[in-house]
């Protein structure tokens, strides 16, 4: 059921200029948007979506609709300028962008005990976690601005990286062309896939669909993702036959896309903004999305 955005909480603002965000150079033109509620995988929990699109791009599609991008939030939740501005930037690039919600509390969560209570059950049951992301995917593809046969992508930051990777692992989202993890939680969970890697569409004239491509951006000094854990993540993707590319930034810490993470206490906690890593990862993401999730097309954006 839709809900008026006037009844929803204001956004958390970290206090950094929008132009300092990775997508800040992509313009600031106003996009059409709406905030509304949707239902979680359990059929009862209410979640909040932010949905943005460019009406000019939609008009130019001549009825075909636009491709979609799920945007998965960090550990504090989706109700922040960082996530909504990312959606707006993706809308300027011609996508329908949908900020999903893993918590369902209506505002950002800064208290660790509260966050653990909300997210702990999902962390323990990664299939349930993937199903919650799948609920967002299913809501996104139902939006009238999204093309009925258009590609869908996912991008996620921190815990959001884990979210979009788990959706790829679930293998139920048949239009999910690619996912991008920015300093995401990299591991090898047990996610019960909904279909095998060899499943095809019922239309025998249609070319077999490749599995979702996974583009991973990782700082080698990220203390939350040590090398052995990263290797386990890659081994798990190999096992599921999910194509991937790992882009590593030497000496870079966790949260490198967040311009506010520049204080000594941030570094002590393992967080650190890196302007080059932030800019490069966003440029490669745009190339990846523009290429329909083909990993080889990212190489041109490396230099």
KEKE-3310 file (N, C-alpha, C; in steps of 0.2 Angstrom, whole numbers, plus 5000, padded with zeros to 4 digits):
npx = (5004:5002:5010:5010:5024:5025:5022:5032:5048:5061:5076:5092:5106:5123:5130:5139:5144:5134:5140:5152:5150:5151:5144:5142:5146:5138:5127:5113:5100:5082:5073:5059:5050:5045:5040:5035:5026:5030:5029:5037:5046:5039:5026:5020:5028:5031:5039:5049:5050:5060:5058:5065:5065:5068:5057:5058:5067:5059:5048:5055:5057:5046:5036:5042:5047:5059:5075:5079:5086:5091:5094:5104:5106:5117:5123:5115:5103:5090:5085:5092:5102:5113:5109:5097:5101:5110:5100:5094:5104:5106:5094:5095:5104:5096:5089:5077:5077:5077:5077:5079:5073:5079:5076:5064:5059:5057:5066:5083:5095:5105:5109:5118:5113:5100:5100:5107:5096:5087:5093:5100:5093:5091:5105:5108:5100:5102:5096:5083:5086:5090:5078:5071:5077:5073:5060:5060:5065:5054:5044:5050:5050:5037:5033:5026:5034:5045:5052:5044:5052:5065:5082:5087:5096:5108:5114:5125:5130:5142:5133:5123:5130:5132:5118:5114:5122:5118:5105:5109:5114:5103:5097:5084:5079:5076:5078:5089:5103:5115:5125:5132:5144:5149:5162:5157:5150:5159:5157:5154:5140:5126:5115:5099:5097:5085:5083:5092:5108:5107:5094:5082:5072:5055:5052:5058:5064:5072:5088:5099:5099:5112:5120:5119:5130:5143:5151:5164:5169:5183:5192:5209:5214:5203:5196:5185:5184:5194:5208:5207:5193:5188:5193:5186:5173:5174:5176:5164:5156:5161:5158:5144:5143:5143:5147:5161:5170:5183:5188:5202:5207:5222:5227:5216:5202:5187:5171:5174:5167:5161:5162:5162:5169:5183:5189:5201:5196:5187:5196:5202:5192:5191:5186:5187:5187:5191:5195:5199:5196:5183:5178:5183:5177:5164:5163:5167:5156:5145:5149:5148:5134:5129:5133:5125:5128:5139:5155:5167:5166:5170:5183:5188:5185:5194:5206)
npy = (4994:5011:5025:5042:5052:5063:5058:5051:5048:5061:5062:5056:5066:5066:5077:5081:5089:5087:5086:5080:5066:5050:5050:5064:5072:5069:5078:5088:5089:5089:5074:5064:5056:5045:5040:5025:5011:4994:4976:4964:4948:4939:4942:4951:4961:4978:4988:5001:5010:5020:5027:5032:5041:5047:5057:5062:5053:5041:5045:5046:5032:5027:5019:5008:5007:5008:5002:4994:4998:4991:4998:4995:4998:5004:4999:5007:5009:5014:5027:5039:5053:5049:5037:5040:5050:5043:5035:5045:5050:5038:5038:5049:5044:5036:5025:5017:5019:5010:5011:4999:4992:4984:4984:4990:5000:5013:5024:5029:5018:5019:5014:5001:4989:4989:4988:4975:4967:4969:4965:4953:4941:4939:4939:4927:4918:4916:4913:4918:4931:4934:4932:4943:4953:4949:4952:4966:4966:4960:4970:4981:4977:4977:4991:5003:5011:5004:4994:4979:4969:4974:4975:4971:4978:4977:4987:4989:4995:4991:4982:4982:4977:4964:4961:4962:4953:4941:4941:4938:4925:4918:4916:4917:4929:4932:4942:4948:4956:4960:4963:4975:4977:4988:4990:4979:4966:4952:4935:4918:4912:4901:4900:4895:4891:4896:4891:4881:4884:4881:4883:4889:4900:4898:4900:4893:4898:4909:4915:4906:4912:4920:4918:4929:4943:4948:4962:4967:4978:4982:4986:4983:4984:4983:4979:4971:4962:4951:4944:4929:4928:4934:4926:4915:4920:4922:4909:4903:4910:4905:4892:4892:4896:4909:4923:4934:4949:4955:4970:4977:4989:4995:4996:5003:5007:5001:5007:5016:5025:5035:5051:5057:5050:5053:5055:5053:5043:5036:5029:5022:5013:5006:5012:5022:5036:5036:5045:5043:5029:5029:5037:5030:5017:5021:5025:5014:5006:5013:5010:4996:4994:5001:4992:4982:4973:4966:4960:4962:4974:4983:4986:4996:5007:5007:5014)
npz = (5000:4996:5004:5010:5007:5016:5028:5032:5040:5041:5032:5036:5037:5033:5033:5022:5007:4993:4981:4984:4985:4978:4966:4963:4953:4943:4941:4947:4944:4946:4949:4946:4960:4973:4989:4997:5005:5006:5007:5017:5015:5023:5023:5032:5038:5037:5025:5019:5004:4992:4977:4962:4946:4929:4921:4908:4901:4903:4895:4882:4880:4874:4878:4881:4894:4908:4913:4929:4945:4960:4976:4989:5006:5019:5036:5044:5038:5026:5026:5022:5016:5008:5002:4995:4987:4979:4972:4965:4957:4949:4942:4934:4925:4918:4923:4933:4950:4965:4982:4993:5009:5023:5036:5041:5050:5048:5050:5051:5060:5073:5085:5091:5098:5095:5081:5080:5085:5075:5063:5066:5065:5051:5048:5053:5046:5031:5019:5022:5023:5009:5004:5008:5001:4989:4989:4988:4975:4968:4970:4964:4950:4948:4947:4937:4929:4925:4913:4906:4901:4904:4909:4926:4940:4954:4967:4981:4997:5010:5022:5012:5001:5004:5003:4990:4984:4990:4984:4971:4974:4977:4966:4960:4954:4939:4930:4934:4930:4934:4949:4961:4973:4985:4995:5002:5013:5013:5011:5013:5012:5017:5006:5000:4985:4973:4960:4948:4941:4928:4923:4911:4902:4898:4885:4871:4861:4865:4870:4881:4898:4905:4921:4935:4935:4945:4952:4962:4974:4984:4998:5002:5015:5023:5038:5041:5032:5030:5020:5019:5021:5010:5000:5002:4999:4985:4981:4984:4975:4963:4965:4963:4951:4947:4938:4941:4946:4955:4961:4968:4980:4985:5002:5006:5017:5025:5020:5010:5001:5008:5012:5024:5032:5039:5051:5064:5073:5065:5057:5066:5069:5058:5046:5032:5021:5003:4991:4977:4976:4978:4967:4956:4957:4956:4942:4936:4939:4932:4919:4919:4922:4910:4901:4902:4912:4909:4912:4906:4900:4909:4910:4902:4910:4920:4918)
capx = (5000:5006:5010:5012:5030:5024:5021:5038:5054:5066:5082:5098:5111:5129:5133:5144:5141:5132:5145:5158:5148:5154:5140:5141:5148:5133:5122:5109:5093:5077:5070:5053:5051:5040:5041:5029:5027:5029:5028:5043:5045:5035:5019:5017:5032:5030:5046:5049:5054:5061:5059:5066:5065:5068:5051:5060:5069:5053:5044:5059:5057:5041:5031:5046:5049:5066:5079:5079:5092:5090:5100:5104:5108:5122:5121:5111:5096:5089:5082:5098:5104:5118:5106:5092:5105:5112:5095:5093:5109:5105:5088:5098:5107:5091:5087:5072:5081:5073:5080:5076:5073:5080:5074:5057:5058:5055:5071:5090:5096:5112:5110:5120:5109:5094:5102:5108:5090:5083:5097:5103:5089:5093:5112:5109:5096:5104:5090:5078:5089:5090:5071:5069:5080:5069:5053:5061:5066:5048:5041:5053:5048:5030:5032:5024:5039:5050:5051:5042:5058:5071:5087:5087:5103:5108:5120:5124:5135:5142:5128:5120:5134:5130:5111:5113:5126:5113:5100:5112:5115:5097:5095:5077:5077:5078:5080:5094:5108:5122:5125:5139:5146:5154:5165:5152:5152:5160:5158:5152:5134:5122:5108:5096:5095:5078:5083:5099:5112:5105:5087:5081:5066:5050:5053:5064:5068:5076:5094:5099:5101:5118:5119:5120:5137:5145:5156:5165:5175:5185:5199:5213:5215:5196:5197:5179:5184:5201:5209:5204:5186:5187:5194:5180:5167:5175:5175:5157:5153:5163:5154:5137:5144:5141:5153:5163:5177:5185:5193:5204:5211:5227:5228:5210:5198:5180:5167:5178:5163:5158:5166:5162:5174:5189:5192:5205:5192:5184:5201:5203:5186:5192:5183:5191:5185:5196:5192:5201:5193:5176:5177:5184:5172:5157:5164:5166:5149:5142:5151:5145:5127:5128:5135:5120:5131:5145:5161:5173:5165:5172:5190:5189:5184:5199:5212)
capy = (5000:5017:5030:5048:5054:5068:5054:5047:5052:5065:5059:5057:5069:5066:5084:5082:5092:5081:5085:5076:5059:5047:5052:5071:5075:5067:5083:5089:5090:5086:5068:5062:5051:5043:5035:5021:5005:4987:4970:4959:4941:4936:4944:4955:4966:4984:4991:5008:5011:5026:5026:5038:5040:5053:5057:5063:5046:5037:5047:5044:5025:5026:5014:5002:5007:5009:4997:4996:4996:4990:5001:4992:5002:5002:4996:5012:5009:5017:5034:5044:5057:5045:5032:5043:5054:5038:5034:5051:5049:5033:5040:5054:5040:5033:5020:5017:5017:5008:5010:4994:4992:4978:4984:4991:5004:5020:5029:5026:5015:5020:5010:4994:4984:4989:4985:4968:4964:4969:4962:4947:4935:4939:4937:4920:4914:4920:4912:4923:4938:4934:4933:4950:4957:4947:4955:4972:4965:4959:4976:4985:4975:4979:4998:5004:5014:4999:4990:4973:4965:4977:4972:4974:4977:4979:4990:4989:4997:4988:4977:4981:4973:4957:4960:4961:4947:4936:4940:4934:4918:4915:4914:4918:4935:4930:4948:4952:4955:4961:4967:4978:4977:4993:4988:4975:4961:4947:4929:4912:4910:4896:4902:4889:4894:4894:4887:4879:4888:4879:4884:4893:4903:4893:4901:4889:4903:4914:4913:4905:4918:4919:4920:4936:4945:4951:4966:4968:4983:4980:4989:4978:4986:4983:4974:4967:4957:4949:4940:4923:4928:4936:4921:4911:4923:4920:4902:4902:4912:4900:4885:4893:4898:4916:4926:4940:4952:4958:4976:4979:4995:4993:5000:5006:5004:5000:5013:5021:5029:5039:5057:5059:5045:5055:5057:5047:5038:5032:5025:5017:5008:5002:5015:5028:5038:5036:5049:5039:5023:5031:5039:5024:5012:5023:5026:5007:5004:5015:5006:4989:4995:5003:4986:4976:4968:4962:4962:4964:4981:4988:4987:5003:5012:5006:5019)
capz = (5000:4996:5009:5008:5010:5021:5034:5033:5043:5037:5030:5040:5032:5036:5033:5017:5001:4988:4975:4986:4985:4971:4960:4964:4947:4938:4940:4952:4941:4950:4947:4949:4965:4977:4994:4998:5009:5003:5012:5017:5013:5028:5021:5037:5040:5032:5023:5015:4997:4989:4970:4958:4939:4925:4916:4901:4899:4902:4889:4877:4879:4869:4881:4883:4901:4909:4917:4936:4950:4967:4979:4996:5011:5024:5042:5047:5035:5019:5026:5023:5010:5004:4998:4991:4982:4974:4968:4960:4952:4944:4938:4929:4920:4914:4927:4939:4956:4971:4988:4997:5016:5026:5044:5042:5056:5046:5051:5052:5066:5075:5091:5089:5100:5091:5074:5080:5086:5068:5058:5068:5063:5044:5047:5055:5041:5025:5014:5023:5021:5002:5002:5010:4996:4983:4990:4985:4968:4965:4970:4959:4943:4947:4946:4930:4925:4924:4907:4907:4899:4905:4914:4933:4943:4961:4970:4988:5001:5016:5022:5006:4996:5006:5001:4983:4982:4992:4979:4966:4976:4978:4959:4958:4950:4932:4926:4937:4925:4938:4955:4962:4980:4987:5002:5005:5018:5008:5014:5009:5016:5014:5003:4996:4978:4970:4954:4947:4936:4921:4921:4906:4901:4895:4878:4869:4856:4869:4872:4888:4902:4910:4928:4937:4936:4952:4952:4969:4975:4990:5000:5005:5022:5026:5043:5042:5026:5029:5014:5019:5020:5003:4995:5003:4995:4978:4980:4984:4969:4958:4966:4961:4944:4946:4936:4945:4945:4961:4960:4975:4981:4990:5008:5007:5022:5024:5019:5006:4997:5013:5013:5031:5036:5038:5057:5067:5076:5060:5055:5072:5069:5051:5041:5029:5014:4999:4985:4971:4976:4977:4960:4951:4958:4953:4935:4933:4940:4927:4913:4920:4921:4903:4897:4904:4917:4906:4916:4902:4898:4915:4909:4899:4915:4925:4918)
cpx = (5004:5005:5013:5019:5030:5024:5027:5044:5058:5072:5088:5103:5118:5133:5139:5141:5139:5137:5151:5156:5151:5150:5139:5142:5143:5127:5118:5102:5088:5074:5063:5054:5045:5042:5035:5031:5026:5030:5034:5041:5040:5028:5016:5021:5032:5037:5044:5053:5055:5062:5060:5067:5065:5062:5053:5063:5063:5049:5048:5059:5051:5037:5035:5047:5057:5069:5078:5085:5089:5096:5099:5108:5114:5119:5116:5104:5096:5087:5088:5099:5108:5114:5101:5096:5108:5106:5093:5098:5108:5099:5090:5101:5102:5088:5081:5076:5076:5077:5076:5077:5074:5077:5067:5055:5056:5060:5078:5091:5104:5114:5112:5116:5103:5095:5103:5101:5086:5087:5099:5099:5091:5100:5112:5105:5097:5099:5085:5080:5089:5082:5068:5071:5075:5062:5054:5061:5059:5044:5044:5050:5041:5028:5031:5029:5045:5048:5049:5048:5065:5075:5086:5094:5102:5114:5120:5131:5136:5138:5124:5123:5132:5122:5111:5117:5121:5107:5102:5112:5109:5094:5088:5075:5080:5080:5086:5101:5115:5121:5132:5139:5151:5156:5160:5155:5153:5161:5155:5146:5131:5116:5105:5094:5088:5078:5091:5102:5110:5098:5087:5074:5061:5050:5059:5068:5072:5083:5095:5102:5107:5117:5121:5127:5138:5151:5158:5171:5177:5192:5203:5215:5208:5196:5191:5179:5191:5202:5206:5197:5184:5188:5188:5174:5168:5174:5168:5154:5155:5159:5147:5137:5141:5147:5155:5169:5178:5190:5195:5208:5216:5227:5221:5206:5191:5177:5170:5174:5160:5163:5167:5167:5181:5192:5196:5201:5188:5190:5203:5198:5186:5189:5187:5189:5191:5193:5193:5197:5185:5174:5178:5179:5165:5158:5164:5159:5144:5143:5148:5137:5125:5129:5130:5123:5136:5151:5166:5172:5168:5179:5192:5189:5190:5205:5210)
cpy = (5006:5021:5036:5049:5059:5064:5050:5051:5056:5061:5061:5060:5069:5073:5085:5085:5086:5080:5081:5068:5057:5049:5060:5074:5074:5072:5083:5090:5086:5080:5067:5056:5050:5039:5031:5015:4999:4982:4966:4952:4937:4937:4949:4961:4972:4987:4997:5008:5018:5025:5032:5036:5047:5052:5058:5056:5041:5038:5045:5036:5023:5020:5008:5001:5007:5003:4999:4994:4996:4994:4999:4996:4999:4999:5001:5012:5014:5025:5039:5047:5053:5041:5035:5047:5049:5036:5039:5051:5044:5034:5045:5050:5036:5026:5021:5014:5016:5007:5005:4995:4985:4978:4985:4995:5011:5025:5025:5023:5016:5016:5003:4988:4983:4986:4978:4964:4964:4965:4955:4941:4934:4937:4929:4915:4918:4919:4917:4930:4939:4935:4940:4955:4955:4950:4962:4972:4964:4966:4981:4984:4977:4986:4999:5008:5010:4994:4982:4967:4968:4974:4975:4973:4978:4982:4991:4991:4994:4982:4976:4978:4966:4956:4958:4955:4941:4935:4936:4927:4914:4912:4913:4923:4934:4936:4951:4951:4956:4964:4969:4979:4982:4991:4984:4969:4955:4940:4923:4909:4904:4899:4897:4892:4891:4891:4886:4884:4887:4880:4889:4896:4897:4894:4898:4893:4908:4911:4911:4911:4916:4921:4927:4938:4949:4955:4968:4973:4983:4984:4984:4978:4986:4977:4969:4962:4955:4944:4933:4923:4930:4930:4916:4913:4921:4913:4900:4904:4907:4894:4886:4896:4905:4920:4932:4943:4956:4964:4978:4985:4995:4999:5004:5003:5003:5007:5018:5026:5035:5045:5059:5055:5047:5057:5051:5042:5033:5027:5020:5011:5004:5006:5021:5029:5038:5039:5045:5033:5024:5033:5034:5019:5014:5023:5018:5004:5006:5012:4999:4990:4996:4997:4981:4971:4964:4965:4965:4971:4986:4990:4994:5009:5012:5012:5026)
cpz = (5000:5002:5007:5011:5016:5028:5036:5036:5039:5036:5034:5035:5036:5036:5028:5011:4996:4983:4977:4986:4978:4965:4959:4957:4941:4937:4946:4950:4945:4946:4950:4954:4969:4983:4996:5002:5004:5008:5011:5015:5017:5027:5026:5038:5035:5031:5019:5009:4996:4982:4966:4950:4935:4920:4909:4898:4898:4896:4882:4875:4875:4871:4883:4890:4901:4913:4924:4940:4957:4971:4987:5001:5016:5030:5046:5044:5029:5020:5027:5016:5005:4999:4993:4985:4976:4969:4963:4955:4946:4940:4933:4924:4916:4917:4932:4945:4962:4977:4992:5005:5019:5034:5045:5049:5055:5047:5052:5059:5068:5081:5089:5092:5097:5084:5075:5081:5079:5063:5060:5065:5055:5043:5048:5049:5034:5019:5015:5022:5013:5000:5003:5004:4989:4983:4987:4977:4965:4965:4965:4952:4942:4946:4938:4925:4922:4918:4909:4905:4900:4910:4921:4936:4950:4963:4977:4992:5008:5017:5016:5001:4998:5003:4994:4981:4984:4987:4973:4967:4976:4971:4957:4954:4943:4928:4929:4933:4929:4944:4957:4970:4981:4994:5006:5010:5013:5012:5010:5013:5013:5012:4999:4990:4976:4964:4953:4941:4929:4919:4916:4906:4898:4888:4875:4863:4859:4871:4879:4892:4906:4917:4930:4938:4942:4951:4960:4970:4982:4992:5004:5012:5026:5032:5044:5036:5025:5023:5014:5018:5013:4998:4996:4999:4988:4977:4980:4978:4963:4959:4963:4953:4942:4944:4940:4943:4952:4959:4967:4975:4986:4996:5009:5012:5020:5023:5015:5002:5002:5014:5020:5035:5036:5045:5060:5070:5071:5058:5060:5071:5062:5045:5038:5022:5010:4992:4978:4970:4975:4970:4955:4951:4955:4945:4932:4934:4934:4920:4913:4919:4913:4899:4898:4908:4914:4909:4912:4900:4903:4914:4906:4904:4920:4924:4920)
residu = (UNK:UNK:UNK:UNK:UNK:UNK:UNK:UNK:UNK:UNK:UNK:UNK:UNK:UNK:UNK:UNK:UNK:UNK:UNK:UNK:UNK:UNK:UNK:UNK:UNK:UNK:UNK:UNK:UNK:UNK:UNK:UNK:UNK:UNK:UNK:UNK:UNK:UNK:UNK:UNK:UNK:UNK:UNK:UNK:UNK:UNK:UNK:UNK:UNK:UNK:UNK:UNK:UNK:UNK:UNK:UNK:UNK:UNK:UNK:UNK:UNK:UNK:UNK:UNK:UNK:UNK:UNK:UNK:UNK:UNK:UNK:UNK:UNK:UNK:UNK:UNK:UNK:UNK:UNK:UNK:UNK:UNK:UNK:UNK:UNK:UNK:UNK:UNK:UNK:UNK:UNK:UNK:UNK:UNK:UNK:UNK:UNK:UNK:UNK:UNK:UNK:UNK:UNK:UNK:UNK:UNK:UNK:UNK:UNK:UNK:UNK:UNK:UNK:UNK:UNK:UNK:UNK:UNK:UNK:UNK:UNK:UNK:UNK:UNK:UNK:UNK:UNK:UNK:UNK:UNK:UNK:UNK:UNK:UNK:UNK:UNK:UNK:UNK:UNK:UNK:UNK:UNK:UNK:UNK:UNK:UNK:UNK:UNK:UNK:UNK:UNK:UNK:UNK:UNK:UNK:UNK:UNK:UNK:UNK:UNK:UNK:UNK:UNK:UNK:UNK:UNK:UNK:UNK:UNK:UNK:UNK:UNK:UNK:UNK:UNK:UNK:UNK:UNK:UNK:UNK:UNK:UNK:UNK:UNK:UNK:UNK:UNK:UNK:UNK:UNK:UNK:UNK:UNK:UNK:UNK:UNK:UNK:UNK:UNK:UNK:UNK:UNK:UNK:UNK:UNK:UNK:UNK:UNK:UNK:UNK:UNK:UNK:UNK:UNK:UNK:UNK:UNK:UNK:UNK:UNK:UNK:UNK:UNK:UNK:UNK:UNK:UNK:UNK:UNK:UNK:UNK:UNK:UNK:UNK:UNK:UNK:UNK:UNK:UNK:UNK:UNK:UNK:UNK:UNK:UNK:UNK:UNK:UNK:UNK:UNK:UNK:UNK:UNK:UNK:UNK:UNK:UNK:UNK:UNK:UNK:UNK:UNK:UNK:UNK:UNK:UNK:UNK:UNK:UNK:UNK:UNK:UNK:UNK:UNK:UNK:UNK:UNK:UNK:UNK:UNK:UNK:UNK:UNK:UNK:UNK:UNK:UNK:UNK:UNK:UNK:UNK:UNK:UNK:UNK:UNK:UNK:UNK:UNK:UNK:UNK:UNK:UNK:UNK)
# end
